[in-house]
Amino acid sequence: MASNGNVVKDSGRFSWMHRKSSSAISVANSDTSSAKTPKQAMVREKLSRDKSSISRPKLKSSAVGSASSRYSAVSVGSSSAGVEPPSASTYAFEAGKQTVEVLQRFTNMLPVPCANEVLEVALILMTAYENVTVLEQRVKDVHNRIGSLMLVMIDGLSGQEATSISPNVVQDIEDLGGDLRAVQKDLRKISSQSRWLLVFFKNANKATVDACLDRLSDALQSFNVTRAIRDGNMLFEIQSRLKAVNEATGKMADQVDKMYSWLIDKDVHSADSDLVLQEMPELIHLYGRDVVISQIAQILTTKARPRVGILGAGGMGKTSVAVAVMENELVGQTYQPYHRFWVPCVGVTSPITFLQILSKSLGVTQDTKAPLKDILYTLKSTEEPRLILLDNLETAMNVPDAVTDGGLLSTEGIINKLASIPHVSILVTIRSNMLPSDTIFWDLIHLEGVAHEAARAIFTSICPAAADHPSLGELLEVLGYMPYAVTLMAKQAVTSFAQVDGLLKEWKRIGTNSLSQNLKHKMNRSIELSVESKAISSDPDAQCLLAILARLPAGTSLDHLKWWAKRVGRVTSSIGTLNDTALITQRQEGASTNCFVLPVVQSYLRNQPLYNSPKIRRLVLLACCSFVLDHKSEPGDPSSKEHIEELDSEKTNIQSILHGVTTESLSELGLVEDVSDVFAAMLAFAWYQFWTRPSSETLIHLLELVPSSNIGKESVLRYMAEAHICLGRVYVKLARCEEACKALEDARREFLSLGTPSDRVRAAHAALYLSDAWCYQQHAGSEVEKIVREAQEDLKDDPKGSARALMYLGEALWYRRCFDDALETLDRAKESLDKLGCRVEVVECLIYMTRSYALKGALEECLETGKELLRTARSVGANELISDGLVGLSRCYIRMKNYDDALDTLKESLSIHDKLGYPKLVAIDLELSGYAYAKKGDRLGATIAYEAAKKKYDEMEQKNQTRDSSCDCGENLRKLEQGDMELKPPYLYDR
């Protein structure tokens, strides 16, 4: 162990060590730097040189101190550490109990009466003022000086006749007696003060004691330097004389060893004990935590009385961040290495053991059998800044209060006492989302997952081969970017030689069980500390709420818990319990607070029977279905906008729950009677997706489930038909026209096979939707008109259906380029639909009226109709309809050569289409934008837009339209490259 410096390398680990001299320091050596006069400096320099020639006795090697903690350990030198045994003169000048015993043996034995009186005064001074504990070190220095003077005096006088002592020596002794009496008077004044005066007037008392030291130093110089007394052998000679007087003093070497054991200078943080504590973790390289480490360091070094809590779930790296803070350079400038304390709380079982761990970690030397008082006294012994890290404090916070002789003792009370000391700073890590206290103001730092790039750096630092794997990003996402989980998964990749996509697939299937036994144990252990804590295990409502939230991957708002947690009796208190254990994370999103369980914790809980029971899964599934069906609506309904917003906030949870339904799970959960609600919810959610961002996944899953259900043949066929109608319309939006036509034909056939009047109406609606798909597929106009007129006949007794059929007839006439007939038919349909309050269909009528006016060349009527279209679409509030209005208006602007307004309109349209996920409409927006840019003379803007449009067309299903459009974009790009700005115009209304 090194004898200097602030950081010591010990078994490969860094520790903060308090450096003390390994032996007692002689008066001559220790005071050289503090000499007040040239004479003093000269004398002390001479004594220092004389000391170097003294022969040292051979002593047993011994280490009188050990590292009691990573931060507070006191290093007291030992021979094994390269520190030489103390010299005889060093022992002599360390005045303690045995030195007093040596001096007491010579009482009344000296040949000069005044010398005996001086010795008695000296002994009084060395024994009567030990209670001045606040100035213990300075008073001890006084004792040392007096002891050294007495040893010098005895060495010079013992064994001589009184007549042989010169008058000058006698005068020096009398002068020494006067100095000692003055010292006695000063110390008596200090000793008479009450303890609080000793503390508050500590600096003034210190000055008094320093004056005593100066007086004694001068006495030592004038009394003995001129007499050439041999300081090197003095102690041994005195002990030899004592041996002759009293054989009980024993062997000199033994006595010297005993003196060494108690002469070593002590420090208030130097105690050791038999209590074994967890060692502080090694400081590792942290990714993505530099900002938070700097933030905490700033608080600890600039704020008065800083109290900082690092909060979060297990595995987020709270301890690692705290260790990095403790070793931060800025923190090191404020808190000395031996005043930074690591206090591991994982072993706390009661407030009593918390005090024991605190005492051990702080190296408390005082032992009055009142541990809290001893700890507080130690921390208050000086006003130097201390920094205490209480790691894993949740263990200590969860223990019950203890009844002691002094009253009720609690962990929170102990921390409040520590926090009451101004120069003691506190840093805490805790598995919780809060640190409640009535007396402490905490700066709370919530740790969540690291940023994507930091998580990638963690993974690839362990498994470099995964750096370019395309599935790595998704794997990090499902791990919630939790540093510990990412670390363990990377180790799994290395040890199992598994590819990232394989790890991802396994994790999605079985969660933490996909890890090897050792890594799984580590992962589970970090979660179990919270899940199996007493706070959770004793609260059934909290367990139920945790199980529900674990099945909601996106979490949910506090308002929506009324849907998900209907069966939880005490929701508010359960949230508090889960917050206390950091098993949920809360995040403010707008005006609402969202609660969610981290992905890794979700995976763990789904493998625990208590949290994955059929009862819980049934409860969550039925709550999901209820939520969807209670928010079922379509654009134009009074509550449509509100319902869409509510479903938007829960769409990830709903999709996860509904897509997790299987035939087996329906049977296991006993949902035979409620299965219709499940299918109805799936269908309602699919229509919500159609109006917001079309997706076929839910519908395909529903079509797989329905045939194997026990709801009856007719109900099965009806759900299949309804699912096919929705699926066909989704495929149209996704520009998958062939699949759209097949799905709509299946729906029409299934409804017709059911044969009831209501089913025939639904078959007619399927036919109308099919006619729209045929237009996109460029079917013969006559076939399109024929199927519409057939549907119109079946809908003649249904006012709304009849009006909608008229609208589709107008579209068919437009498709056949009969624009006047189309406008007349669409105008009649619009009037009927407007009376029925069918605003969505009114917007669809206006779309085809705008197109008809444009193709007729009636641009003013086209513009006015286009503006009405956009106003009506905005009033409905559906993005899909608004985008239709924007596209119609932009085309009109291009026909009118108003390219600036066209581009403004297309920018908004492109944004909506991209959000909705409509690839064909995105491509059309880009193609129209390219043409408008070219007409404005912006060659670069036109090139960028056409390149993006061509790429979109090439990615789509290759039909005549998409192939032709891609070719047009390519031709225009070649012209732009050649500087030709006369481009081929886009198809403005034929598609």
C-alpha positions, 0 to 999 in steps of 0.5 A, spaced: 500 500 500 502 506 498 504 511 503 502 517 499 496 520 495 489 520 495 487 513 491 490 507 493 490 501 488 488 495 493 487 488 490 485 491 483 480 496 486 480 503 487 479 506 495 479 512 498 484 512 504 485 517 509 493 518 510 496 518 517 503 518 519 505 510 520 508 512 527 508 517 532 512 523 530 517 526 535 517 533 537 523 535 534 521 533 527 513 534 527 514 542 529 520 544 525 515 546 520 511 550 525 517 554 528 516 561 530 523 563 531 530 562 528 532 559 534 527 554 534 528 552 527 535 551 528 534 547 534 529 543 531 533 542 525 539 540 529 534 535 533 532 532 526 539 531 524 541 527 531 534 523 530 537 520 524 543 517 527 539 513 533 539 506 532 532 503 532 530 497 536 527 491 533 519 490 533 514 486 531 510 487 525 503 490 526 498 493 522 494 497 527 488 499 522 484 496 516 480 499 511 473 499 514 470 501 507 471 503 500 471 511 502 472 511 509 478 506 510 484 509 514 491 506 512 495 506 518 502 504 516 505 497 518 512 494 516 509 490 511 507 496 507 514 499 507 513 503 514 519 502 519 518 501 526 518 507 530 525 509 534 526 510 541 526 517 541 519 517 537 516 512 543 519 517 548 515 523 545 508 520 545 506 521 552 500 516 553 499 512 559 505 508 560 509 514 559 505 517 565 507 511 569 514 511 567 514 518 570 510 517 576 516 512 578 520 518 579 516 522 583 520 524 590 526 521 587 530 526 583 535 530 587 533 537 586 526 539 590 524 543 585 524 538 580 520 533 584 515 539 584 515 540 577 514 533 575 508 533 580 505 539 576 507 535 569 503 529 571 497 533 573 497 536 567 498 530 563 492 526 566 487 532 569 485 535 562 483 529 558 476 531 558 477 537 553 475 532 547 473 537 542 481 539 542 483 532 543 489 532 538 492 539 540 491 538 548 495 531 546 500 535 543 501 539 549 501 532 553 507 530 548 511 536 550 510 536 557 512 528 557 518 530 553 520 535 557 520 531 563 524 525 560 529 530 558 529 532 566 529 525 569 535 523 564 539 529 566 538 529 574 537 521 576 542 518 579 546 524 581 547 528 587 544 534 589 550 538 590 553 536 583 547 539 580 549 546 577 545 553 579 543 554 572 540 547 571 536 549 578 534 555 575 532 552 568 528 547 572 524 553 576 523 557 570 520 550 567 515 550 573 513 557 572 511 555 564 508 549 566 503 552 572 501 557 566 500 552 562 496 549 567 492 555 568 490 556 561 488 548 560 484 549 567 480 555 564 478 551 557 476 545 562 471 548 566 467 550 560 461 546 558 461 542 552 457 546 548 462 552 549 467 547 548 464 546 541 462 553 539 469 557 542 473 551 539 477 556 535 479 561 541 481 555 545 485 552 540 489 559 540 490 558 547 493 551 546 497 553 541 500 558 545 501 553 551 505 549 545 509 555 543 511 556 551 513 549 552 517 549 545 521 554 548 522 551 555 525 545 551 530 549 547 532 553 553 532 547 558 536 542 554 539 543 548 546 546 551 546 540 555 547 535 550 543 530 552 542 524 548 535 523 546 536 517 542 538 512 548 534 516 553 528 512 553 532 506 554 536 509 559 530 511 563 527 504 562 534 501 565 533 505 571 526 503 572 528 496 571 532 497 577 527 500 581 521 496 580 522 489 576 515 489 574 516 493 568 518 487 564 522 487 558 524 493 555 522 491 548 515 488 550 514 495 553 516 499 547 511 494 543 505 496 548 507 503 547 507 503 540 500 500 540 497 506 543 501 511 541 499 511 534 495 518 532 488 516 531 482 519 527 475 520 528 473 515 522 479 510 523 475 505 527 474 498 524 470 492 526 468 485 525 462 487 521 463 484 513 460 489 508 459 489 501 464 492 497 463 498 492 463 496 485 468 497 480 467 504 476 466 501 469 465 505 463 458 508 462 455 509 456 450 515 455 450 517 463 455 523 462 450 528 462 447 526 469 453 524 472 455 532 471 448 534 473 449 531 480 456 533 481 454 540 480 449 539 485 453 536 490 459 541 489 455 548 488 448 547 492 448 548 500 446 542 503 445 538 497 441 531 498 441 528 491 436 521 490 438 517 484 431 513 483 429 508 478 428 501 477 433 495 478 438 495 472 438 502 470 445 503 473 443 507 479 449 504 483 454 505 477 452 512 476 453 514 483 460 511 483 462 515 477 459 521 481 463 519 487 470 519 483 468 525 479 474 530 479 469 536 481 467 532 487 474 530 489 475 537 489 470 539 494 470 532 498 477 529 500 478 522 499 477 520 506 471 524 507 467 520 501 463 514 504 460 508 501 454 505 505 451 499 502 444 498 505 443 491 502 444 488 508 440 492 513 434 488 516 432 493 522 434 500 524 439 497 529 443 494 523 442 500 519 446 504 524 451 498 525 453 499 517 453 506 518 458 506 523 462 501 520 462 505 513 464 511 517 469 508 521 466 511 527 472 510 533 467 513 539 463 507 542 459 510 548 454 504 546 449 510 543 451 508 536 447 514 533 450 519 538 457 516 536 455 517 528 453 524 529 459 526 534 464 523 529 461 527 523 460 533 527 468 533 530 470 537 524 466 542 519 470 539 513 465 537 507 463 529 508 459 526 502 455 519 504 453 515 499 447 510 501 446 505 496 440 501 495 436 505 500 430 501 499 432 495 503 433 500 509 427 504 508 422 498 508 424 495 515 419 496 520 421 501 526 425 499 532 423 500 539 429 502 543 431 505 550 431 511 547 424 511 544 422 509 537 428 508 532 426 509 524 431 509 518 427 515 516 429 518 522 436 516 522 437 519 515 433 526 517 439 526 523 444 525 518 441 531 513 441 536 519 448 536 519 450 542 514 457 540 512 454 533 510 452 531 503 447 525 502 447 521 495 442 516 495 440 510 490 434 507 491 429 502 487 423 507 488 420 513 484 420 518 490 424 520 497 418 522 501 420 526 507 417 532 511 424 535 513 429 534 507 428 537 500 431 532 495 434 533 488 431 527 485 434 524 478 430 519 475 434 514 471 430 511 465 433 507 459 439 510 455 439 513 448 439 508 442 446 510 440 448 509 448 445 502 448 448 500 441 455 502 444 454 498 450 452 492 446 457 492 441 462 493 446 461 486 448 459 483 442 462 487 436 460 482 431 453 485 432 454 492 430 451 492 423 446 487 424 439 490 422 435 487 428 439 490 433 435 496 433 429 492 435 432 488 440 435 494 444 428 497 443 424 491 446 429 491 452 427 498 453 434 500 453 435 498 460 443 498 461 443 491 465 439 488 460 443 490 454 449 488 457 446 481 459 443 480 452 450 482 449 454 477 453 448 471 451 450 473 444 457 472 445 457 465 449 451 462 445 454 464 438 447 466 437 445 472 431 441 478 434 435 476 430 435 469 434 436 473 440 430 477 438 425 472 436 427 468 443 426 474 447 419 476 444 417 468 445 419 467 452 422 473 455 428 472 460 427 465 460 431 466 453 437 467 457 442 462 459 441 460 467 447 464 470 445 470 466 437 469 467 439 469 474 442 475 474 437 478 470 431 476 475 435 477 481 435 485 479 427 484 478 426 480 484 428 485 489 422 489 488 417 484 486 418 480 492 419 486 497 415 486 503 411 492 500 408 488 494 407 481 497 403 484 502 399 488 498 394 484 493 391 490 490 398 492 488 400 485 485 393 485 481 395 492 478 402 490 477 399 484 473 395 489 469 400 494 467 405 488 465 400 487 460 400 494 457 406 495 453 405 502 452 402 503 459 396 507 460 394 514 463 391 515 470 384 516 467 384 510 463 385 506 469 378 506 471 377 501 464 383 497 465 383 496 473 375 496 475 377 490 479 382 493 483 379 496 490 385 501 492 388 503 485 391 510 488 394 506 494 396 501 489 400 506 485 403 509 491 406 502 493 408 500 486 412 507 485 415 506 492 418 500 489 420 503 482 416 497 479 412 502 475 415 509 471 411 515 471 411 520 465 408 526 464 405 526 457 401 533 455 396 534 461 396 526 463 400 522 467 402 515 464 404 509 468 408 503 465 412 497 467 419 497 463 419 492 458 424 487 461 420 487 468 414 485 463 417 479 460 419 477 467 412 478 470 409 474 464 413 468 466 411 468 473 404 464 475 401 470 480 402 475 475 400 471 468 394 467 471 388 466 467 384 470 471 388 476 470 389 475 462 381 474 462 380 481 466 385 485 461 382 482 455 375 483 457 377 490 459 380 491 452 374 489 449 370 494 453 374 500 452 374 499 444 367 497 443 365 503 448 369 508 443 366 505 437 365 510 432 366 513 425 368 520 422 362 524 422 359 521 428 358 527 434 363 523 438 368 521 433 374 525 434 374 524 442 373 517 440 379 517 435 383 520 440 382 515 446 383 509 441 390 513 439 392 513 446 391 506 447 392 503 440 399 499 442 396 496 448 389 494 444 393 491 438 398 487 443 392 484 447 388 483 441 393 480 437 395 475 443 388 472 442 389 465 440 383 459 439 387 456 445 387 462 450 379 463 448 378 456 451 383 457 457 380 463 459 373 461 459 370 466 454 366 461 450 360 466 452 364 472 451 367 471 444 363 475 440 365 481 444 372 479 442 371 479 435 366 485 435 372 489 438 377 486 433 372 488 428 371 495 431 379 496 432 380 495 425 375 500 422 379 505 427 385 503 423 382 504 417 380 511 418 387 513 422 392 508 419 390 502 415 393 495 417 391 488 415 394 485 421 388 485 425 383 483 420 387 477 418 388 475 425 380 475 426 379 471 420 384 466 422 380 465 429 373 466 427 372 459 423 374 455 429 370 458 434 363 455 437 359 461 435 355 458 430 355 457 423 351 463 421 355 468 426 362 465 423 360 467 416 357 474 418 364 476 422 368 473 416 364 477 411 364 484 415 372 482 416 372 481 408 369 488 407 373 492 412 380 488 409 378 490 402 377 497 403 384 497 407 387 494 401 384 499 396 388 505 401 394 501 401 394 500 393 393 493 393 387 493 388 388 485 386 387 483 394 382 488 395 377 486 389 378 478 392 376 480 399 370 484 397 368 479 392 368 474 398 364 479 403 359 480 397 358 472 396 358 471 404 353 476 405 349 473 399 349 466 402 346 468 409 340 470 405 337 475 410 334 482 408 339 485 412 345 481 409 343 482 402 343 490 404 350 489 406 352 485 400 350 491 396 354 495 400 360 490 398 358 491 391 359 498 391 366 498 395 368 493 389 366 498 384 371 503 387 376 498 387 375 496 380 376 503 378 383 503 381 384 496 377 381 499 370 376 495 369 371 496 364 367 502 365 360 498 363 362 493 368 363 498 374 356 501 372 353 495 372 355 492 379 353 499 382 346 499 378 345 492 381 347 494 388 342 500 387 336 496 386 338 492 393 338 498 396 332 502 394 328 501 401 334 503 405 334 511 404 342 512 406 344 506 402 340 508 396 343 515 397 350 512 397 348 508 391 347 514 387 354 517 389 357 511 387 353 511 380 356 518 379 363 516 380 362 510 375 359 515 370 365 520 372 370 513 370 366 512 364 368 520 362 360 522 362 362 528 366 355 532 365 351 526 367 356 524 373 355 532 376 348 531 375 348 524 379 353 527 384 349 533 385 343 529 387 346 524 391 350 530 395 343 533 396 340 527 399 346 525 403 346 532 406 339 531 409 341 525 412 347 528 415 352 523 412 358 528 412 363 523 410 359 521 404 358 528 402 365 529 402 366 523 397 361 526 392 365 533 392 371 529 391 368 526 384 365 533 382 371 537 383 374 532 378 369 532 373 369 540 373 377 539 372 376 534 366 371 539 363 375 545 363 371 548 368 376 551 372 373 556 376 367 551 378 373 546 380 376 551 384 370 553 388 368 546 389 375 544 391 374 549 397 368 547 399 371 540 399 376 542 404 372 546 408 367 540 409 373 535 410 376 539 416 369 539 419 368 532 419 375 532 422 378 525 419 385 526 416 383 521 410 378 526 408 382 532 409 388 529 405 383 528 399 380 535 399 387 537 399 389 533 393 383 535 389 385 542 391 392 542 389 390 539 382 386 544 381 391 549 382 396 546 378 391 546 372 390 554 373 398 554 373 397 557 381 404 553 383 405 556 389 398 555 392 399 548 389 405 546 393 403 549 399 397 544 399 401 539 397 406 539 403 400 539 408 397 533 404 404 529 403 404 530 411 398 527 412 398 521 407 405 519 410 402 519 417 396 515 414 401 510 411 398 511 404 404 509 399 400 511 393 398 517 395 405 519 397 407 518 391 402 522 387 403 528 392 411 527 390 410 527 383 405 533 383 410 537 387 416 535 382 411 538 376 410 544 380 417 545 382 419 545 375 414 550 372 417 555 378 424 554 375 426 550 381 430 544 377 433 542 384 426 541 388 423 538 382 429 533 381 428 531 389 421 530 388 421 526 382 426 521 385 422 520 391 416 519 387 419 514 382 422 510 388 415 510 391 412 507 385 417 502 384 416 499 391 408 498 390 405 493 387 406 493 379 400 494 376 399 498 369 398 505 373 404 504 378 408 502 372 406 508 367 407 513 373 414 510 374 416 511 367 413 518 367 417 520 373 424 517 370 422 520 363 422 527 367 428 526 371 432 525 364 429 531 362 431 535 368 438 532 367 439 535 360 436 542 363 430 541 359 424 544 364 418 542 359 416 536 362 410 531 361 404 533 365 402 528 370 395 525 370 391 530 374 384 526 375 384 520 371 387 516 377 
